[in-house]
Amino acid sequence: MTDRISIEFINAFALDPVEFVKLAAGLGVGNIGMAASPITDNPHSFAPWDLRSDAALLRATKAALADHGVRVQVGEGFLILPGMDIRASQPTLDVLAELGSPRANVITMEQDRARARDELATLAAMAGERGMAMTVEFMPLMWPQTLAETAALVAETGAANASVLVDAMHFFRSGAQVADIAAVDPAAIGYIQVCDVPMPPKTDDYGEEARHERMCPGDGDLPLADFLRALPRDRIVGIEVPQISLARAGVSPVDAIRPVVDATRRLLAEVG
């Protein structure tokens, strides 16, 4: 198994979680990201599922992880939204804790800074009660939209188990340069995600590109080797390369993901 690489669930769209575990193991990858239910489109028309309401599927997923030596490294699907109480996410946290995820990743769309801070602190506390950490992911569509802003917000929560998830697409599209990473305490960075994209973008629909059509490392314009060299070397590197065009063309999840895993292995070998 590859120790540092993780395959994010968004790559496989709505694939059944047991099958996703088997996919990762078949590619020699021992880490995955997971959600409690599909968080993307379903171009392959997989059967719907929800680990919060299907106890048998949750047991089967947990067994598959143990049987195949695969570990969930991050739990997805958490949002801080105006008017929404993050405490409603406790069933999702329970599922991810049951699967052994060490962290929950959250994106905040709440532009009231004080409320965002308080909701994040609440989520971090709930995660801590379950033995989990929390990462906060930023993107340049809304505040916080840079690594520095997100690290500052995380610090404001006062949560010892909170850190920043740094996604390569969001980092570089925010206008940041590799040198900017040095201004942030390495301890504030908890998780890394890689993909590639063209610079400048070739589409005005940022969300569509981020959710559905990223590029394999090495196929775009991002200085990914320098990016990874500047980041802590002991963090998991999650592959987040959804390619819905391949899915719509009938390419299976494993055939779409295999070349991305291979490219990421070459990238990490280059980084050393």
C-alpha positions, 0 to 999 in steps of 0.5 A: 500500500502507498502510505502517503497517498489518499484517494478522495471519494469525489473521484469516484462520484457516487460509487458504493463505499464498499466498492470504493474501498475495494477500488483503492486496495486494488490500486495499492492505495491504503488511504481514502476520503469518505462521505456519509452519502454521495456529495457529487453528481452520479454520472454512472447511475449508481444506486443511492446510499446513505451510511447514516440510515443503512446500518448494514452498509455501514457494517459492510464498509467498516468490514471492507476497510479492515479486510483490505487494510484501507483507512479513511483519512478524511470525512467530507460533507460538512458545511458552515452555512448561514442559518444552519446549526452545525450541531445537525451534523452529529449523525454524520460525525458519528458515521465517520468516527465509526469508520475510523476517520481521524478528521472531518473536513469543513468548508464555510460559506458563512460570511459573518466572521464571528458566526463562522468562528463559533460554528467552526469551534462547535464542530471542532469540539464535536469532532474532538468528543469523537477522537477526531480533528477538524480541517478547514478548506478554503477556496477563492469564491468567498471568505476565507479565500487564502491560506493566511486568512484560513489559518487566522480563522482556525486560530480564532476558534481556539481549537487545538484539534483544528487545522487547514486543508490546502487544496492545490487548485484553490491555493493557486487560484487564490493568487498565492505563490509557493513562497506564501506557504512559508508565512504559515506555521506548518503545524496549522496545515493538517491535510493536502489535496492535489490535482492540476488545472490550467492557469489561467482558467479556461472556464468561468464556472469555478464550481463546476470545474472544482467539483467535476473536471480537474486534471491529472497531476502533470497535465496542467500548469501548477508547480505541484512538486514545488508546492509539495516541497514547501508543505509538511512532508508527513501529511497525507496527500489526497488525490482530488481529480474528478473527471466527469467527462470520462464518466459520461464517456463510460470510463469506469471509476477505477480506469479513470483513477488509476492514471491519476494514482500513477501520476501522483506516485511519480510526483511524490517520488520527484519530491522525495 
